Amino acid sequence: MVASIPGLHALNPSDARIDLVLKRRAPAASTVPRWAFPWTRADRPAPLYFAVRSAGLTASGHLLEYAFVDDRGEVVLRSSVLAESAHAPQVSAICRGARLVAFHRVLQGGLLPDGALAAAQGVDCAWRRFRQTARRRGLRLSPGEPLDLVDCLARAGLPPPALDDAASRAMAIRSLWRWMDKAG
């Protein structure tokens, strides 16, 4: 059962927009084996950045907000569903064959609907990559220092998310990831 919140359907793109994004993503999932890492630029599909956040509790259950942003910075999908939903078809369709990027991939990936992770080529962790990039660039991080997304953005000289919503967080993850691409 997928429970959408009334009034939020206008924030979701049309099926035609989702199809367009899925067609732009190449190569197909079957052409790149899951175990092949590191990937070459030619083999690796453009990443799809995502964030899942709690939007609170309702009388029906725990409400989660999903947002996916493509490499061009366009919001591909923004949706709010009840956590108890066994399957969210749009989220699984967006993840199919995608290389996902999240901040704390295990936590964020675990909040995706059933089947969404299995449909993806894999999930990269922006937090883990930031720690590696920071070490290479000589940024001081203490070993046990907890870093959230805002901390990492600040250390990279990037602005924090504009709003406290999943779409803004996904855009911020994209900014951090692209900064790390340039930082080496």
N, C-alpha and C positions, 0 to 999 in steps of 0.2 A: 504494500500500500504506500503510495506516494502522496503525501499531504502537502500541498503548496499553500502558502499564506495568501489570503485574499489581498488583492491590490498589488502584489509583487510580480504578477505575471507580465506586466508591462516592462519590467526590467530584463526579462529573459528574451534572448534573440529568437527570431523565427526559426523554424526548421530549415528554411532555405539558407539562412546565415550559418547555421551549424554545419550543414552540408558543404557550404563553400569553404569553411575553415578546414574541415576534414579532408577535402579534396586537395587543398594547398599543401597539406602536410605530406612529405615524401621522405623516404621511400616507404613502401608498405611494410607492415610489421613482419611479414614472413621473409623479407629480403635481408634482414639484419638479425643475426642470432642474439638471444638475450645475454649470453655470456661474453660477448665481444666488448671488452673494455680495456684500455681507453679506445674510444671510437675515433675514427678519422672524421674530419669536418664533412667530407663528401657523403659518408655513410650515415651520419647521425642526423635524425630529423630535427627540425627547429624545436626548441623546448617549449613546453606549455607550462607556465608558472601558475601555481594554485595555492589557495589558502582556504582553510576551513576554520570557522570560529563559532563559538557558542553565541547564539542570539538570545538566550534565556530560556526560561521555562514557561510553558503555556498549560492550560488545563488539559490539553491532549498529550503533552510530553515535552521532551527537550528539543528545542528548535536549533538547527544548525544552519549556518549560512555558508554556501560554497561560492567561490569565484575562480574563474580560469581566465588568464590573460595570455595572448599569443606573443610571439617575439616582436611584433610590430607595436605592441602596447595597447592592443584593442581587447576589450572585455569580450570574451567568447561566450561565457555563460556566467550568469549570476542567479543563484537560486537559494531559496530557503525551504528546508524540508524538516520533518520530524525525524529525530535520530532513530526512531523505531522502524522507519521505512525500510523494508527489506530490499528494495531495489529502486534506484532512480535512473530511469532509462536515458535521460539526457546526459547525466554525469558519466555513465558508462560509455555512451557513444562518443563523448568528447575525449575520454581517456584511451579509447581503442587505438592502438598503434602509436600513441604519443610517448615522448620522453618527458616525463613530468619533473618539475623542479619545485621543491617545497622547502620551507624553513622548518627543520626537524622532521625529516621525511617519515620516520617511524610513527611519530605521534599524528602528524597530518594525514599520512597515508592510511592509518588505522581508522580515521574518521570518514573515509570515503565509503560510499555505498558498496554493498556486496557486489563483487565482480568487476568493479572499476579498476582496482590494482591489477588484477589478472589480465585485464584487457590492455593495459599499458605495456610499453616496451621496458619500462623501468622507472625508478624514481631517484633523482639526484637530491642531495642534501646541501642547501645553501649554507647552513650553519657550519657543517663539517668543512666544506670547501673554503669558507671564510677563514676559519682557524688555520688552515694550511697556507692560504694566501697571505694572511697576516704575518705568519712566521717567516715566510720568504721575503716579505717586504720590510721586516724588522719592526713591525708594530708590537708593542709590549702587551702581552696577555698573560695573566697569571694562570697556572694550570687548572685550578679549580674555579676560576672566575666564570660565573654564569653570564652568558651573553644572549640577550634577546635580539629581535630584529632591529629595534630602535638603536641599541648599543652598536651593533655591527654597522648600521647605516651611518651613525655619527662618526665612528672610527674611519670609515671610508670617505667622510666628507660629503655625505649625501643627506638630503632632507628626510625627515621621518614621514611615515604615511600621512596623507592629507586628512583622512577620516579614520575613525575606528570601525572599519567594516572590512569584509573579506576582499572586496575588489581593490581597495587601497593597499591592503597588505600584499596582495598578489602583484600589484604594480611595483611596490617597494622591493619585493623579492626579485622581480625582473631587473630593476635598477641595480641592485646589489650584484646580481649574477653578471650583468653586462660590465659592471665596474671590475669584477674579478677577471672577466675575459680580457680586458685591456691591461689589468695590473700584472697578469702573467702568473 
